[in-house]
């Protein structure tokens, strides 16, 4: 029975999500692990619901900017 017939939302791979959003797979993994991008873990595999991807495309879910490597405004590590 097709998933649509019973009302289930399709699960996309990280690569499919990255293609749809035109970002890198690393970006998708980072936001999924940070909890910014709701995802499902199936063992080591990560999947994202199609409705979540559509919410990002529609602007209903905004992903924050990726973290920088620890540099602050002063350009020094750990400085305020």
N, C-alpha and C positions, 0 to 999 in steps of 0.2 A: 504494500500500500504506500503510495507517495506521501512524503512528509506534509505536503500542502493539503492533502485530503483529510488529514487528522489534525491540522492546525499547528504543526511544528515549524519552528523557525530554522532555516538552513544554517549549518555551521560551516564557516569558511576557514581555510588554513591561513597561517600568517602570511604566506606568500600571496594568496588571493586578496587578502585585506590590503597588503602593501601596494599591490597593483591598482586596486580600486581607489585608494586614497593618494596614489602617486607619491609614496614615501618609501623608505627602506624597510626591510624586514626587521632590522635592528630597532628602528623607531617603534614599530608595532610591539615587538617583544618588551622593550623598555616600558612603554605605557601600560601594557598588560601586566607586567610584574609590579609596577608601581600602584596598580589599581585604578589608574585613570581611564583605562579602556577595559570595560567589563569583558571577561573572557572565561572560558571553560578549559580546565586542564584535564586531559585524558591520558594518564600516565605522563610521559614526557612531552606529548603533543599538546599544543595550545590551539584552541579554536575560538573564533569570535562569531557571534550571531549576526546574521545578515541585517537584522533590524538595528543592531548597534552601529554597524557600518553606515547604514542609511541615516541614522541620527547624526553621525559625524558629518556626512555630506550635506545634510539639511541644516546644519548649524545648531541642532538641538543639544549636541554633546560636543563640548570644546575640549580638545586635548591641550594640556599645558605645554610650554616650551620644554625641550629637553634640558637636563641639568648641564651646566658647564663643569669643567674639570676642577672645581674648587677655587678658582680665582675670584677674588672680590674686586670691587670697583677700584681699589688702590693698585691692583695688579699683583699683589703679594698674597701668598697662601695664608689663610687664617687671619689676615688683617681686616679690621672693620671698615 
